[in-house]
Amino acid sequence: MGDEPVPLGRRVAYLRVRRRLSQQSFADRLGKSKSWVDKVERGVRSLERVSTIRDIAAVLRVDAATLLGGDAQPAAGMSVRCAGVARIRAALSTYAMAHGQPAARREAMPPDLLAREVEHAWTTYQHARYPHLIESLPTLLTEVQRVHVHDPGAVRMPVVEAYRVTAALLVKLNEASLAWLAADRAMFAATGDRTALACAAVQLGQALRASARTRAVMLAAAHEIALPDLTSGEPQRLALCGSLLVQAALIAARSGNDRAADDLLDEAAEMAARVGDGHDHHRTSFGPTAVELARVAAAVELGDGPAAVARHERAVGRDGWRCLPIEHRAAHLVDAARAYLQTGDAANAARLLMQADSTAPAEVRHRPAVRKVVAQVAREPDAPTTITQLAIGLGLV
Protein backbone atom coordinates (compact mmCIF):
# COMPACT_ATOMS: atom_id res chain seq x y z
CA MET A 1 0.00 0.00 0.00
CA GLY A 2 2.83 2.40 0.86
CA ASP A 3 4.36 2.05 -2.62
CA GLU A 4 1.18 2.99 -4.50
CA PRO A 5 1.94 5.67 -7.11
CA VAL A 6 1.21 9.34 -6.63
CA PRO A 7 -2.10 10.14 -8.40
CA LEU A 8 -1.89 11.40 -11.98
CA GLY A 9 -3.36 14.77 -10.99
CA ARG A 10 -0.59 15.31 -8.47
CA ARG A 11 2.02 14.56 -11.14
CA VAL A 12 0.36 17.05 -13.46
CA ALA A 13 0.43 19.70 -10.72
CA TYR A 14 4.08 19.01 -9.92
CA LEU A 15 5.19 19.15 -13.56
CA ARG A 16 3.11 22.28 -14.19
CA VAL A 17 4.72 24.11 -11.26
CA ARG A 18 8.12 22.88 -12.37
CA ARG A 19 7.46 24.51 -15.78
CA ARG A 20 6.45 27.68 -13.92
CA LEU A 21 2.97 27.68 -15.38
CA SER A 22 -0.02 29.01 -13.48
CA GLN A 23 -3.23 27.02 -13.63
CA GLN A 24 -4.70 29.71 -15.87
CA SER A 25 -1.83 29.76 -18.37
CA PHE A 26 -1.74 25.97 -18.40
CA ALA A 27 -5.49 25.87 -19.04
CA ASP A 28 -5.15 28.44 -21.86
CA ARG A 29 -2.53 26.33 -23.64
CA LEU A 30 -4.75 23.27 -23.37
CA GLY A 31 -7.88 25.10 -24.44
CA LYS A 32 -9.51 24.19 -21.14
CA SER A 33 -10.87 26.18 -18.23
CA LYS A 34 -8.91 26.90 -15.05
CA SER A 35 -11.62 25.03 -13.14
CA TRP A 36 -10.99 21.94 -15.29
CA VAL A 37 -7.28 22.04 -14.51
CA ASP A 38 -7.95 22.49 -10.80
CA LYS A 39 -10.29 19.48 -10.74
CA VAL A 40 -7.75 17.32 -12.58
CA GLU A 41 -4.97 18.26 -10.19
CA ARG A 42 -7.12 17.59 -7.13
CA GLY A 43 -8.22 14.22 -8.50
CA VAL A 44 -11.87 15.25 -8.76
CA ARG A 45 -11.78 14.76 -12.54
CA SER A 46 -10.02 11.76 -14.04
CA LEU A 47 -7.95 11.73 -17.21
CA GLU A 48 -9.05 8.85 -19.38
CA ARG A 49 -8.79 10.11 -22.98
CA VAL A 50 -5.44 9.28 -24.57
CA SER A 51 -5.61 12.42 -26.70
CA THR A 52 -6.00 14.64 -23.62
CA ILE A 53 -3.08 12.97 -21.87
CA ARG A 54 -0.94 13.53 -24.97
CA ASP A 55 -1.96 17.21 -25.12
CA ILE A 56 -1.04 17.69 -21.44
CA ALA A 57 2.30 15.92 -21.95
CA ALA A 58 3.06 18.18 -24.93
CA VAL A 59 2.35 21.36 -22.95
CA LEU A 60 4.45 20.11 -20.04
CA ARG A 61 7.21 19.09 -22.48
CA VAL A 62 7.41 15.50 -21.28
CA ASP A 63 6.41 12.29 -23.00
CA ALA A 64 3.20 10.53 -22.07
CA ALA A 65 5.10 7.73 -20.30
CA THR A 66 6.71 10.25 -17.95
CA LEU A 67 3.35 11.86 -17.24
CA LEU A 68 1.82 8.47 -16.49
CA GLY A 69 4.74 7.48 -14.30
CA GLY A 70 5.92 4.81 -16.72
CA ASP A 71 9.49 6.04 -16.58
CA ALA A 72 9.73 5.87 -12.82
CA GLN A 73 12.71 3.83 -11.75
CA PRO A 74 13.72 2.56 -8.34
CA ALA A 75 16.33 4.63 -6.54
CA ALA A 76 19.76 4.08 -8.09
CA GLY A 77 21.11 2.32 -5.04
CA MET A 78 18.28 -0.19 -4.61
CA SER A 79 19.82 -2.93 -6.73
CA VAL A 80 23.17 -2.35 -5.02
CA ARG A 81 21.43 -2.61 -1.65
CA CYS A 82 19.85 -5.95 -2.58
CA ALA A 83 23.21 -7.32 -3.72
CA GLY A 84 24.84 -6.06 -0.53
CA VAL A 85 22.21 -7.68 1.67
CA ALA A 86 22.76 -10.93 -0.17
CA ARG A 87 26.47 -10.71 0.66
CA ILE A 88 25.71 -9.98 4.31
CA ARG A 89 23.38 -12.99 4.35
CA ALA A 90 26.15 -15.14 2.91
CA ALA A 91 28.62 -13.89 5.53
CA LEU A 92 26.16 -14.61 8.34
CA SER A 93 25.65 -18.10 6.91
CA THR A 94 29.32 -18.95 7.37
CA TYR A 95 29.97 -21.06 10.43
CA ALA A 96 33.13 -21.56 12.45
CA MET A 97 33.81 -25.03 11.07
CA ALA A 98 34.22 -23.55 7.59
CA HIS A 99 37.30 -21.67 8.74
CA GLY A 100 39.10 -24.95 9.26
CA GLN A 101 39.10 -25.62 5.54
CA PRO A 102 42.34 -25.03 3.63
CA ALA A 103 40.93 -22.11 1.63
CA ALA A 104 40.18 -20.27 4.84
CA ARG A 105 43.52 -20.82 6.55
CA ARG A 106 45.32 -17.53 6.79
CA GLU A 107 46.45 -15.30 9.60
CA ALA A 108 43.60 -13.71 11.51
CA MET A 109 43.33 -9.96 11.85
CA PRO A 110 45.04 -8.65 15.03
CA PRO A 111 42.44 -7.99 17.76
CA ASP A 112 43.31 -4.29 18.05
CA LEU A 113 42.88 -3.79 14.31
CA LEU A 114 39.58 -5.66 14.41
CA ALA A 115 38.38 -3.40 17.22
CA ARG A 116 39.22 -0.33 15.13
CA GLU A 117 37.37 -1.74 12.12
CA VAL A 118 34.29 -2.40 14.24
CA GLU A 119 34.52 1.12 15.67
CA HIS A 120 34.63 2.49 12.14
CA ALA A 121 31.55 0.45 11.21
CA TRP A 122 29.60 1.98 14.11
CA THR A 123 30.72 5.48 13.13
CA THR A 124 29.60 4.82 9.57
CA TYR A 125 26.23 3.63 10.83
CA GLN A 126 25.69 6.61 13.11
CA HIS A 127 26.47 8.96 10.23
CA ALA A 128 23.78 7.11 8.24
CA ARG A 129 26.21 6.08 5.49
CA TYR A 130 24.29 2.90 4.88
CA PRO A 131 25.48 2.14 1.32
CA HIS A 132 29.10 2.20 2.47
CA LEU A 133 28.30 0.01 5.47
CA ILE A 134 26.36 -2.45 3.31
CA GLU A 135 29.44 -2.77 1.14
CA SER A 136 31.95 -3.21 3.97
CA LEU A 137 30.07 -5.42 6.44
CA PRO A 138 30.46 -8.78 4.65
CA THR A 139 34.24 -8.54 4.82
CA LEU A 140 34.13 -7.38 8.43
CA LEU A 141 31.86 -10.25 9.42
CA THR A 142 34.17 -12.75 7.78
CA GLU A 143 37.13 -11.33 9.70
CA VAL A 144 35.17 -11.28 12.95
CA GLN A 145 34.27 -14.94 12.62
CA ARG A 146 37.85 -15.90 11.73
CA VAL A 147 39.30 -14.04 14.72
CA HIS A 148 36.64 -15.45 17.02
CA VAL A 149 37.65 -18.99 16.04
CA HIS A 150 41.31 -18.29 16.88
CA ASP A 151 40.74 -16.62 20.26
CA PRO A 152 37.10 -16.26 21.40
CA GLY A 153 37.81 -14.72 24.79
CA ALA A 154 40.22 -12.03 23.64
CA VAL A 155 37.87 -10.48 21.08
CA ARG A 156 34.47 -10.93 22.70
CA MET A 157 33.40 -7.27 22.65
CA PRO A 158 34.49 -6.56 19.05
CA VAL A 159 32.59 -9.67 17.94
CA VAL A 160 29.48 -8.62 19.88
CA GLU A 161 29.72 -5.08 18.52
CA ALA A 162 30.17 -6.27 14.94
CA TYR A 163 27.01 -8.34 15.14
CA ARG A 164 25.20 -5.48 16.92
CA VAL A 165 25.92 -2.98 14.16
CA THR A 166 24.96 -5.58 11.57
CA ALA A 167 21.61 -6.11 13.29
CA ALA A 168 21.05 -2.36 13.58
CA LEU A 169 21.64 -1.88 9.85
CA LEU A 170 19.46 -4.82 8.86
CA VAL A 171 16.59 -3.42 10.94
CA LYS A 172 16.89 -0.23 8.91
CA LEU A 173 16.75 -2.24 5.70
CA ASN A 174 13.62 -4.10 6.84
CA GLU A 175 15.48 -7.41 6.84
CA ALA A 176 13.85 -8.69 10.02
CA SER A 177 14.94 -12.33 9.90
CA LEU A 178 18.55 -11.46 9.12
CA ALA A 179 18.55 -8.78 11.83
CA TRP A 180 17.33 -11.37 14.32
CA LEU A 181 20.10 -13.76 13.22
CA ALA A 182 22.77 -11.08 13.70
CA ALA A 183 21.36 -10.09 17.10
CA ASP A 184 21.21 -13.74 18.14
CA ARG A 185 24.85 -14.15 17.11
CA ALA A 186 25.68 -11.15 19.29
CA MET A 187 23.83 -12.68 22.24
CA PHE A 188 25.67 -15.98 21.80
CA ALA A 189 29.07 -14.28 21.58
CA ALA A 190 28.25 -12.28 24.72
CA THR A 191 27.52 -15.36 26.85
CA GLY A 192 29.21 -15.08 30.22
CA ASP A 193 29.64 -11.30 30.15
CA ARG A 194 26.77 -9.35 31.71
CA THR A 195 27.65 -6.05 30.03
CA ALA A 196 28.12 -7.64 26.61
CA LEU A 197 24.78 -9.45 26.96
CA ALA A 198 23.01 -6.18 27.77
CA CYS A 199 24.59 -4.55 24.72
CA ALA A 200 23.49 -7.39 22.46
CA ALA A 201 19.98 -7.38 23.95
CA VAL A 202 19.45 -3.77 22.85
CA GLN A 203 19.72 -4.84 19.20
CA LEU A 204 17.67 -7.97 19.87
CA GLY A 205 14.87 -5.68 21.04
CA GLN A 206 15.11 -3.64 17.84
CA ALA A 207 15.08 -6.74 15.66
CA LEU A 208 12.12 -8.36 17.44
CA ARG A 209 10.06 -5.27 18.25
CA ALA A 210 6.98 -6.80 16.68
CA SER A 211 7.05 -9.68 19.17
CA ALA A 212 5.39 -8.87 22.49
CA ARG A 213 7.29 -11.74 24.13
CA THR A 214 10.57 -9.94 23.54
CA ARG A 215 9.62 -7.39 26.21
CA ALA A 216 10.28 -10.01 28.89
CA VAL A 217 13.77 -10.55 27.45
CA MET A 218 14.47 -6.82 27.59
CA LEU A 219 13.31 -6.60 31.18
CA ALA A 220 15.36 -9.62 32.21
CA ALA A 221 18.46 -8.13 30.57
CA ALA A 222 17.78 -4.79 32.27
CA HIS A 223 17.45 -6.55 35.62
CA GLU A 224 20.82 -8.23 35.09
CA ILE A 225 22.62 -4.94 34.42
CA ALA A 226 20.59 -2.81 36.87
CA LEU A 227 22.06 -1.18 39.93
CA PRO A 228 20.47 -1.33 43.38
CA ASP A 229 20.92 2.40 43.86
CA LEU A 230 20.65 4.89 40.97
CA THR A 231 22.58 7.54 42.85
CA SER A 232 25.70 5.39 42.96
CA GLY A 233 25.39 3.92 39.48
CA GLU A 234 28.02 4.39 36.82
CA PRO A 235 26.64 6.11 33.69
CA GLN A 236 27.63 3.27 31.37
CA ARG A 237 25.49 0.73 33.21
CA LEU A 238 22.63 3.18 33.64
CA ALA A 239 22.70 3.88 29.90
CA LEU A 240 22.50 0.19 29.07
CA CYS A 241 19.73 -0.48 31.56
CA GLY A 242 17.78 2.57 30.41
CA SER A 243 18.18 1.61 26.74
CA LEU A 244 16.76 -1.83 27.46
CA LEU A 245 13.78 -0.25 29.22
CA VAL A 246 13.25 1.99 26.18
CA GLN A 247 13.23 -1.05 23.90
CA ALA A 248 10.76 -2.77 26.23
CA ALA A 249 8.57 0.34 26.17
CA LEU A 250 8.55 0.50 22.37
CA ILE A 251 7.64 -3.18 22.19
CA ALA A 252 4.78 -2.50 24.61
CA ALA A 253 3.62 0.44 22.50
CA ARG A 254 3.73 -1.67 19.33
CA SER A 255 1.39 -4.16 21.03
CA GLY A 256 -0.95 -1.37 22.17
CA ASN A 257 -0.06 -1.45 25.88
CA ASP A 258 0.11 2.28 26.60
CA ARG A 259 0.29 1.96 30.39
CA ALA A 260 3.32 -0.37 30.29
CA ALA A 261 5.00 1.87 27.72
CA ASP A 262 4.51 4.96 29.89
CA ASP A 263 5.73 3.25 33.05
CA LEU A 264 8.86 1.90 31.38
CA LEU A 265 9.70 5.24 29.80
CA ASP A 266 9.21 7.00 33.13
CA GLU A 267 11.68 4.57 34.70
CA ALA A 268 14.10 5.10 31.83
CA ALA A 269 13.78 8.87 32.24
CA GLU A 270 14.98 8.61 35.85
CA MET A 271 18.11 6.85 34.68
CA ALA A 272 18.57 9.29 31.81
CA ALA A 273 18.56 12.19 34.23
CA ARG A 274 21.57 10.59 35.93
CA VAL A 275 23.39 9.96 32.65
CA GLY A 276 22.73 13.33 30.99
CA ASP A 277 22.82 14.27 27.32
CA GLY A 278 25.85 14.36 25.06
CA HIS A 279 27.09 10.82 25.72
CA ASP A 280 27.08 7.65 23.66
CA HIS A 281 27.73 4.90 26.19
CA HIS A 282 27.84 1.52 24.46
CA ARG A 283 26.52 3.10 21.25
CA THR A 284 23.11 3.79 22.82
CA SER A 285 23.00 7.63 22.67
CA PHE A 286 21.00 7.25 25.87
CA GLY A 287 20.06 10.39 27.76
CA PRO A 288 17.06 12.62 28.56
CA THR A 289 16.58 13.73 24.95
CA ALA A 290 16.76 10.16 23.63
CA VAL A 291 14.02 9.16 26.08
CA GLU A 292 11.87 12.06 24.89
CA LEU A 293 12.30 10.92 21.30
CA ALA A 294 11.31 7.41 22.40
CA ARG A 295 8.13 8.89 23.88
CA VAL A 296 7.35 10.35 20.44
CA ALA A 297 7.94 6.98 18.76
CA ALA A 298 5.75 5.24 21.35
CA ALA A 299 2.93 7.75 20.85
CA VAL A 300 3.10 7.21 17.09
CA GLU A 301 2.91 3.44 17.57
CA LEU A 302 -0.13 3.96 19.81
CA GLY A 303 -1.76 6.18 17.18
CA ASP A 304 -1.69 9.29 19.36
CA GLY A 305 -0.52 11.79 16.74
CA PRO A 306 -1.32 14.99 18.69
CA ALA A 307 0.70 13.84 21.74
CA ALA A 308 3.57 12.76 19.51
CA VAL A 309 3.62 16.12 17.70
CA ALA A 310 3.60 18.09 20.95
CA ARG A 311 6.47 16.04 22.36
CA HIS A 312 8.43 16.30 19.13
CA GLU A 313 8.20 20.08 19.06
CA ARG A 314 9.54 20.26 22.59
CA ALA A 315 12.24 17.62 22.11
CA VAL A 316 13.94 19.22 19.10
CA GLY A 317 14.34 22.43 21.08
CA ARG A 318 16.47 20.72 23.72
CA ASP A 319 20.23 21.16 23.77
CA GLY A 320 20.60 17.39 23.70
CA TRP A 321 19.00 17.21 20.25
CA ARG A 322 22.15 18.47 18.57
CA CYS A 323 24.27 15.92 20.45
CA LEU A 324 22.51 12.90 18.99
CA PRO A 325 24.03 10.97 16.07
CA ILE A 326 22.84 11.94 12.59
CA GLU A 327 21.14 8.56 12.18
CA HIS A 328 19.15 9.01 15.40
CA ARG A 329 17.98 12.51 14.48
CA ALA A 330 16.95 11.54 10.95
CA ALA A 331 15.06 8.48 12.19
CA HIS A 332 13.22 10.65 14.69
CA LEU A 333 12.24 13.15 11.97
CA VAL A 334 10.57 10.29 10.13
CA ASP A 335 8.72 9.26 13.30
CA ALA A 336 7.58 12.86 13.74
CA ALA A 337 6.48 13.00 10.09
CA ARG A 338 4.28 9.99 10.77
CA ALA A 339 2.86 11.81 13.80
CA TYR A 340 1.96 14.86 11.72
CA LEU A 341 0.37 12.58 9.15
CA GLN A 342 -1.78 11.07 11.91
CA THR A 343 -3.04 14.57 12.67
CA GLY A 344 -3.82 15.26 9.01
CA ASP A 345 -0.99 17.79 8.65
CA ALA A 346 0.60 16.67 5.38
CA ALA A 347 2.52 19.93 4.97
CA ASN A 348 4.50 19.48 8.18
CA ALA A 349 4.91 15.76 7.52
CA ALA A 350 6.45 16.64 4.16
CA ARG A 351 8.63 19.31 5.75
CA LEU A 352 10.14 16.84 8.20
CA LEU A 353 10.71 14.21 5.53
CA MET A 354 12.57 16.78 3.44
CA GLN A 355 14.57 17.73 6.54
CA ALA A 356 15.39 14.07 7.14
CA ASP A 357 16.49 13.72 3.53
CA SER A 358 18.75 16.75 3.93
CA THR A 359 20.16 15.48 7.24
CA ALA A 360 20.76 11.88 6.20
CA PRO A 361 19.73 11.02 2.62
CA ALA A 362 20.27 7.29 3.09
CA GLU A 363 17.75 7.25 5.95
CA VAL A 364 15.08 8.21 3.43
CA ARG A 365 16.40 6.65 0.25
CA HIS A 366 17.49 3.23 1.52
CA ARG A 367 14.86 2.40 4.13
CA PRO A 368 11.78 0.66 2.70
CA ALA A 369 9.60 1.80 5.62
CA VAL A 370 10.54 5.45 5.07
CA ARG A 371 9.93 5.20 1.33
CA LYS A 372 6.39 4.11 2.16
CA VAL A 373 5.90 7.16 4.36
CA VAL A 374 7.15 9.43 1.56
CA ALA A 375 4.71 7.85 -0.89
CA GLN A 376 1.87 8.16 1.62
CA VAL A 377 2.53 11.86 2.24
CA ALA A 378 2.97 12.57 -1.48
CA ARG A 379 -0.53 11.19 -2.15
CA GLU A 380 -2.13 13.69 0.25
CA PRO A 381 -4.09 16.37 -1.67
CA ASP A 382 -2.52 19.28 0.26
CA ALA A 383 1.05 17.95 0.28
CA PRO A 384 3.59 20.41 -1.13
CA THR A 385 5.16 19.76 -4.52
CA THR A 386 8.56 19.26 -2.88
CA ILE A 387 7.46 15.89 -1.51
CA THR A 388 6.11 14.90 -4.92
CA GLN A 389 9.50 15.71 -6.38
CA LEU A 390 11.18 13.56 -3.72
CA ALA A 391 8.74 10.71 -4.43
CA ILE A 392 9.57 10.93 -8.13
CA GLY A 393 13.29 10.86 -7.31
CA LEU A 394 12.76 7.72 -5.23
CA GLY A 395 10.97 5.99 -8.06
CA LEU A 396 7.67 5.92 -6.17
CA VAL A 397 5.66 7.49 -9.01
N, C-alpha and C positions, 0 to 999 in steps of 0.2 A: 504493500500500500504506500509506503514511504517513497518508493521510486516511481510513482505514477508521474507522467509528464505534466509540465506546466500547461494549463489550457491554452488553446490557440489564440484566444483573445488577448491573453497576457503577453504572448510572444509578439503579437501585432503591436500592442502598446509599447513594449520595450524597444522594438525595432524602429517604431515611429519616432519615439523620443530620441533614440540614438541618431536618427537622421535629422533631428532638430526640426521636426514638423509639428505644428499645432494640429489639434483635431480638425479645426476648420480647414486649414490648408491641405491636410491629407484628404479630407472629404471632397474638397474642390477638385483635386487631381483625379479622384476616383469617379467623380460625377455623382457623389452620394451626399446625403445630408450629414451635418455634424452629429445629429441625434443617432443616425445609423451607425456611425463610427463608434460613438460612446457605448451603444448597446452591444456591439461586437466585442469591444475591449472588455466590457464587464461580464461577458458571457451570457447576456440576456438573449442575444441573437446569434444563432449558429451560422457558420460558413460551410455550406454544403456544395455550392456550385463551383465546379472546377474552373470555370471562366473567371469567376469573381476572385478566387484564390490567386489565379495567375495575374490578374490586374493588380491586386494588392502587392504581390511579390515584385512586380515590375516597378511600382511606385517606390517601394522600399529598397529597390536595387539589390534584391537577393533572389535566388532561384526558389521555386516552389518547394523543393525538398527541404531547404533551410527553414522556410516559413512553417512547414509542417513538422519540423523537428527531425526530419529524416537524416540529417547530417550530424546529429548529435553523437558524439563519441564518448566513451568512458574517459575519465581523467587519465592523462598520459602515463601516470605511474601505476595504474591499476594492474596491468599485466605483469609489471615488474614485481609488484607486491605479492601477487599470487605465486610467482616463481620463487620469491624469497621465502614465503611461508612454507612452500613445499620443501625447500632446503632446510628450514628450521625443523620441520616435521621429520625429515630424514635424520638430522643430527640427534633429535630426541629419541629416535628409534634405535640408536646405536647403544649397545649394552657393553658392560665392562669386559665380558669374555671376548668380544671382537678385537679388543686391543692386544690380545695375546697372539693374534695371527701375525705372520711374518710381515705382511704389508704395513702393519700398524706399528711395528717395532722401530721406534726412533726415540731420541732423548726427549723427555718431557720438558715443558716450559718451566723455568725456575719459578718457585712460588711467589717471589716478590714481583716478578714481571707479570704473572697471572693476575695478581691482586691489582696491579696498575691497569691492566686491560679491562678488568671488571669495573673498576672505578670509572674508566673512560666510557664504558657502556652505559653506566647509570647517568653520567653527565650528558651523554647524547640523548638519552631518554628524557631527562628533565628539561632539556632544551627543545623537546618535541621534534627531533631530527629523525623521525621514524624510518624514512627510506634508507638512510645510512645505517641505522641500527639493524634493519631487516637484512641488509647486505652483510654486515659483519658478524651477526650472532651465530650463524652456523659454524664458522671457524672457531669462534670463542668456545662454543659448547663442546666441540670436538676436543679442544685443548683442555678444557675443564675436566672432561671425563678421563682423558689420558693421565692428567696429573693426579686425579683422585685415585686412580688405580695404583699408581706408584706409591703415594703416601697420603692416605685418606685423612689422618689426623692433622697433618701439618697445614692442609689447605681447606679445612672445613668451611670457614666463613667465605672465602672467595667462591667456593662451589655453591654454597647456599645463595650468595648474592647474585651469581650468574643465573641461576635458575629463577630467582626472584624477578630480576629485570626482564627475563624472557617471558615469564608469566604476565608481568605488567604490560608488556608490549602486546602480547597475544590477546589480552582482554580488550585493548584498544582496537585491535583488528577484528574483533568479534569472532575469534577462534576459541570458543569456550572449551571444547574438549582438549585442545592442545594446551591451553592456559592451565587447565586443571592438571594435566600431566606434568607440566613444568613446575607448578606449585607443589605437587606431590613429591617430585624429585627433590625439591628444596627441603620439604619436611623430612624426607628420609635421610638426606645428607646431614640434617641438623640434629638427628637423634643423639641424645646424651648431653646436649648443650641447651640449657633453658633459654638463653638469650637468642641463640640461633633459631630455635623452634618458634619463638615469638615472632621473629622477623619473617620467617617463612609463612607463618599463619596469617600475617597481614595480606600477603598475596593470595593465599588460599581463599580468604574471605572475598577478595575481589573476583576471583575466578568462579566461585560458587555462590555468588550473591543471590541468584534466583532460587537457591535451595534453603528453605526455612531451617532445615536441620543443621546447617552450617553455623547458625548463631550459637548453638551449644558449644561447638568447637572453638569459636572465637572467645566465648566467655571462659572456657576451661583454660585456654592459652593465656588469657588476661589474668586469671587467678594464679597461674604458675609464676608469672613475672611480677605480680602485684607486690606492693610494699605494705607492711602493716600500718605505717604512719606516713601520710603524704608529706608532712612537714620535714621529714628526714630523708625523703626519697631523692635519689640521684635523677637528674633530668632525663638521662638516656632511658632508664627503666620506665619512668613515668610516660615518656613519649611512646614507648612500645605498648604499654598497657592501655594508654588512652587511644592509640590508633586501633587496637583490637576492639575496644568498646565502640569506636566509630563504625568499624566494619559491621559489628553486631547490630548497631542501630540502623544502618542502611539496609541490612538484610531484613530486619523487623519492618522497616518502612515498606520495602518491596512486597512483603506479605500482608501489608495493610494493618499492622499492629502499631498504631500511633502512640499508644501509651508507653509501650516498651521502648520505642525509638526515642521518645522524649526523655525517659528516665536514663537511658544509656548515654545520651548526648549530654545530659546534665552532669552525669558522673564524669564523663570525659572532659567537660568544661572545667571542672574543679582541678583536674590534673593539668590541663592546659594552662591554667592560671599560674601554676607552679613552674611550668616549663618556659612560658613566654614565647613571643614571636621572634622570628629571625633565625631560627635554628633548623637543622635538618638531621636530627638524630636518627640513625639507622634508616636514612632515606625515607622518612615518614612526613617531613614538613609539618610535624605536629605542633600545634600551638593554638592560642585563642582564636585567631582568624581562621585557621583550618577547620576548627570545630564549627564556627559560624557558617562556613561554606558547606559543611556537611549537613547543617540544619536546613539550608536551602535545598540541597539534593534530596533530603528526606521529605521535605514538604512537597517537592515536585513528584516524588514517587507516590505520595499519599493523595496527589491530585489537588493540593491546596495551593493553587497558583498565587492568590493574593498574599498569603503569608510568605511564600517563597520570594516574591518580588520585593516585599518590604524588607525582608532580611538581606536580600542581595544588595539593595541600595544602601543599607547601612554598612554591610561588610566591606564593600569596595572602597569605602571612605576611611577605613582603618589603616594605620601605618603598616600593619603586618601584611596587608594586601601586596604591597610592592616587594616584600621579602620572599614571597612564594615562588617556586620554580615556574618557568614559562608554561610548562605542560599543565601544571595545577591550575594556573589562572585561566588558560584557554579552555580547559575542560569545564571549569566553573561557568564561564561565559556561555557555554552551550547549555548547561543546566538552567541558567537564568533565562536564556532565550526560550527554553521549553516552558518556564514559568510564565513568561509574558504571553506566550501562545495560549496557555491555559486561561489567561484572563481576557483573551480576545484582542490583545495588543500586538498585532503583526508588525507594526512599524518598529517598536522597540525590540521585538524578537529579531527582526532583520538587522537592526543596528548592532546588537550584541554578536550575532553571527558574523557580521562583517568585521567587527572588532576582534573576534576570535581568529578569523582568517588573517588579519593583519598581524596579530600577536604570534600566532603559530600556525602557519598555513597547513602543515601536515595534519594537525588536529582536525581540521575541517575536510581536507582533501583525501585523507587516507583512512578515515574511520567510517565504516558503513553506517553506524547509528547516527552519526552527525550528518552524513549526506542525506539521510531520510528526513532529518529535521529541516535541512535547507530546502528540500523539495516541498515539504509540508508548508513552510512559511511562504515559499514562492507561489504556491497555489492560492494563497489568501487574496481576496479581491483588493484589499487596501494595502497590500505589501508594496514597498517602494521598488522601483525598477532596478536598484542596485542588487537586490537579492535575486531578481530574475537573471541578471547578468551573471551572477555567481553560479546560479543553477545551470545556466547554459555552459559556463566554463567547466563545470563538473560533469557534463554529459548527462544531466538529469532531464533535459528537454530535447 
